[in-house]
């Protein structure tokens, strides 16, 4: 287990001699953690470039968005997901064999997941919630199976990371809480697969319809925010999903910033915990807002009050964490 008040988290905050090539160091560390996940990252980076160019040659629209937008978003997300996990795995001291096999499973299921999304985009068909034909249903059920396997494999790595920690206490809680946020964000996707009552009614009548939705209170494919496509007329469960799955990267960046600015390990640890719980509060808040069918661009008074309370509690906790005396030794 990591030591209590060890020095700064050196892997996150490179020394001055390493500052000239931080990305090279990250990639080298990640490659040592899991080659499979680094290869996944490279493949998704290539797909990102393809899907950026795609709309130039293919201007088709699907549910009100460019047909290649969804593969693009998933490719970008898996770039940061794969690289982050590989980097963390490089710091494991025990369970490396189990972690390696879990990483291999994640790499394979991720390629299948994004491959099916890209396949459906090329066909001009919706990849999510689509059971309107036998092929569409097979694709959708396969995607559901892969995401369950991916979550379980990620949970295995989360347990190993939680057990091993990092070289110092602040770094240990950074990666622990980051992995919890990641798993919570992935679980958000299960809210979306629950069919709406109106969809069930149409399906029972033999009408082709999507079974499940990103939006709440309005049909998928309505007016949305630029790039993200998040609904501006109803709730959207993708917001909490996005915030959660990228909580790991957010807290890692926060931990990196603290390691440069705050020398005291105990104070860094407390601030990391404050940030993590505030982030979890934000995840809960946007999910609650979406489930009430409320667009993120038009919060009601209850949402504004809840956000203000969260912000106030975060500031207060941050101040207490900073001014609280640090025990010597």
Number of C-alpha atoms within 10 A of each C-alpha: 13 16 13 14 15 16 15 23 21 15 17 17 18 19 11 7 8 12 11 11 10 16 11 11 15 18 16 14 19 23 19 15 24 27 16 20 29 24 16 24 24 16 15 25 19 14 21 23 13 15 20 14 12 17 15 8 7 12 12 14 15 16 14 13 19 17 25 26 22 21 26 22 16 18 28 17 18 23 22 17 19 24 24 21 24 27 22 19 25 16 19 19 14 12 16 17 9 14 24 19 15 20 26 18 20 25 24 15 21 24 18 16 23 22 16 18 24 24 16 21 21 15 11 15 18 20 23 22 23 22 20 17 10 10 12 18 16 13 22 21 15 14 22 18 13 19 20 15 16 21 17 16 21 22 17 16 24 24 16 20 24 21 17 18 24 26 20 22 23 32 26 24 23 29 23 23 23 26 27 20 26 24 21 20 24 21 18 21 18 15 16 21 16 13 15 15 11 11 18 16 13 14 16 10 9 10 12 14 16 21 21 21 24 22 25 23 17 18 15 20 16 16 17 19 11 9 11 14 19 24 29 18 20 26 27 31 26 24 21 26 24 18 24 28 23 23 25 27 20 19 24 20 15 16 26 20 13 22 22 14 10 15 12 16 22 22 19 24 22 20 24 27 19 19 21 24 15 18 21 20 17 19 22 15 17 25 24 16 23 24 17 14 19 25 23 21 14 13 14 12 9 10 17 13 12 14 17 12 12 18 15 12 14 19 15 13 17 19 12 13 20 16 9 12 10 12 6 4 4
